[in-house]
């Protein structure tokens, strides 16, 4: 018999659920009291990214770290593990980490997904690290481009109309002409761009491919995905304006009841919004 015991697999699913519920509760309370400062977590090109890889965090991890940075007053959007900062010569004495989770599918003998395994990582913000020279990180992402460049590359038609919308059947976005020139329009344009990523030939999201009816579960979920995605896109491309942020915050405040009844929606919507954001940014 081996003298070594096999390490028991840790089930982090309950911890993940608790973390997500706590964040949803915080955001709901801020929405309820009319406090939209959480929306600023995604203003000014502040999408969280990794010290080790230089890549953006995705899904709920991106949403969670951006919110934590806002809540704790961190100005940096760079995060890293203890080892990463120590290797760079940093000192983290007395600092407390934020915990994020990497999800991987759990498969049965026939390769069918039967659940998810969550591996946890403890990460620290750059502002928590002492002993490093104050210089711009070379791995920091620099994003530029135009949402209209994305529409052009994807062959999505743009038509003028009184109301903004996306029609998957004709793969067309309609927009009031003035919104193509004013700051207020960018969040709406980004919203419709996110919808377009759900097309059958792109990411094929149910709320788009099945033409979900107004008020249905799929429709509501797709709208939340589109609005969170618009927040991510405007942040990444520095397209946010104060007026647009206020409008988006007011729009999202209408989700208080929905999120209370379906707290898991924020996590799943953030994951899909992140996929949609990456799809667009990779094409502009």
N, C-alpha and C positions, 0 to 999 in steps of 0.2 A: 504494500500500500504506500502511496506517495506520502511523504512527510509534510507536503504542502497542501493546504486547503484551497480549493477553487474559490476565487473571490466572488462573493455574492453580488448579483446584479442589483443595483439600486433602482427602485422605481420612483422616478421623479415626477410622474404625471400629476400627483396631488399637489406638489409644490408649484408646478407650472400653472395649474388651475387656480391655486390661491393667489399667485403673483398677478395673474391676469385679472382676477376678480377685484383685487385691491386697486389696480390701476383704473379699471372701469369705474369703480366706486368714487375714486378721486375726481375723475373727469366729469362724471355725472353731477357730483356735488358742485363743482366749479360752474358747470353749465346752469344748474338750478339756481345758483346765486347771481348769475349774470357775469361771472368772472371768466373772460375768454383769454386770459394770459397764457393758458396752456397752448393756445394756437401759435404763440410766438416761438414755441419749441422748434418750429419748422420754417422760421423766417431767416433770411440772410444766408442762404447756402449752408445750412447747418445739419445736413443729413449725417448721422453718425457713421464713422468708418474705422477700420481696424488698423492698429499700429503694425501688426505682424504682416498683414496681407495688402494693406492699402486699399482694400475693397470696401464698398458700402455694406453695412449690416442690412439684413433683409427682414421683411415681415414684422412680426410683433417685436423682435429684438430692436429693430430700428426705431419703432414707435416708443418702446419702453425707455431706451437710452436717451432719446431726445427729450422725453418728458422729465427724466431724472436730472439731466443737465440743467434744464430750466428750473426745476424745483430747488436744486442745490446751488444755483448761481454759477455754474461752469460756463465759461465762454467758448471753450474748445469743443470741437465735435470729434476729437480723436480719442479712441479708447484702446486699452491694451491690457493683457494679463500681467500678473506680478512678474513673471519671468521675462516678458518682453520689455518692461520698463527697467527691470534690474539689469538686463543685458545691455540696455542703452546707457547705463550708468546712473539711473534715477533712484531716488530714495522715497519709499512709500511708508515710512514710519508713522504709525498712528492712523493711517487711512483705512477707510472701510470700502470694500468693493461692492459693485452691483452684480447681481447674478443673472446671466442669460442662459438660454437653453438651445441646443442644436437638436432638432428633431430628425430622426431617421426611421423609415418604415420598418415594422416587424412583420416578417413573412412566414407563411406556413410552408409545408413541404411542396405545395404546388405553386409556390411563388406568389400567392395571393396576399395582399396586405391585410393583416388581422389586428393591427394596432400600431402605436408609435412608441419608440424608445427616445428618451430625452437625456442627452448628456449635458451636464452643466459646466459653465465656465465663469470664473470670477474676473471681472474687468474693472479697471480704474480709468478715470478721465485724466487727460494730460494736466489739467489744472491741479490735480492732487499730487503731482510728482515734483519733488525738489531735486536740485542738483544737476539739472539739464540746462544747457544754453538756450536762451530765448531766441529761437530761430524758426522760421517757417518749415514745417515738416515737408520733406521732399516727396513723401508719398501722398500728400493731400490731393484729393481729386479736383481737377479743374474742369468744369463742365460748361459748355457753351453750345449754342445751336438755337434752332427755331422750331416751334411746334408745327409751323406751316411747312418746314422742311420735312418733318415726319409725315405729314399728310401727303406731300408730293411723292415721296419715296414709296409710300404704301399704295399710291394710286387712289387715295380717298378724295372724292369730290367735295368741294366747298361751294355752297350756294347761299345767297343772301336771303334772309327771311326775318320776320318779326320776332321769332322765338328760336332759341338755341336747342338743337336736338341732334341725335345720331340715328340714322336709319340703316340697320344691318343689311336689309334686303338689297338696297342700291349702294351700300357702303358709302353713304353721303353724310356730311356734317352740314347743318344749316346754322348760320350765325347772323345776327344783326350786323350790318356793315360797319357801324361805328365801333363795335367791340374789337375790331381788328386793329384799332389804332389807340385805344385807351387802356390804361392800366387795369381798370375794372374788368375788362374783357378777358384778361389772361386766365383767371381762375376758371371762368366758364369754358373757355377754349380747352383748357387742360382737362376739365371735367368730361367734355365730349370726346377728347382724345383717348382718355382712359376707357370710356365706353367702347370706342372703336377697337381696342385691343381684344375685346371679347368676341370679335367676329370669328366665325367658324374656321377661317383660314389663318387665324392668328392664335390666340390663347383659348378660344372656344369655351367661354364661360356660359353656364346655363342661363343666366339672367339675360343674356344677349342672343344666344343661338335659338332659344325657345320663345323669344319675344314675350317675356313675362308680363302678365297683365298688371295694371296699376293696383297697388295695395297688396299684392301677393308677397309671399315670403321671398321668392327669387328676385322680384322687382326691388323690394326694400334692400335686400343684400347687395344687389348690383349698384343701387344708388349710393349706398355707404362706401362701397369699393371705389366708385368714381370720385366721390368727394374727398376721401382720404388720399387717393392717388393724385388728385389735383393739388392737394396740400404738398405732397412729396415733390411733384413736378415743379411747381412754382418755387419751391425752396431750392431745388437743385439748379434751376436756371435763373435764380435771382429775379423772378418775375413778380414776386409778391408786392403788393402795395397796401397801405393801411386800410384804404377803403375796401379793397378786395378781401383782406383778412377779416374785417368786421362782417362783411356779407357772408363769408364762408362760415365764420363762427356762429352767426345767427342761424344759418342753414343747419349746421350740425347740432345746434341746441334742440332742434325738433326731434332729435333721436333719443332724448332722455328716456321716454317711456319705453321705446324699443330696446334700448341697451339694458334697462333695468330688467326687462322680461327675458332678454336673450344676451347675457353678458359675454358669451362665447363669440358673438358676432364681431366684436371689435377686433379680436385676435385673428379670426379667419378673414375678415375684410382687409385688415392690415397686411396679411400675407399675400392675398390676391392683388391688392393695390401695389405692393412692392414688386410683384412679378410684372404687372402692367407698366409700372414706372421704368423698370429695367428694359422692357421691350422697346419703349419709346426712346429712352436715352441712348440705347445702342444703335438707333437709326437716325440720329440727328447730328 
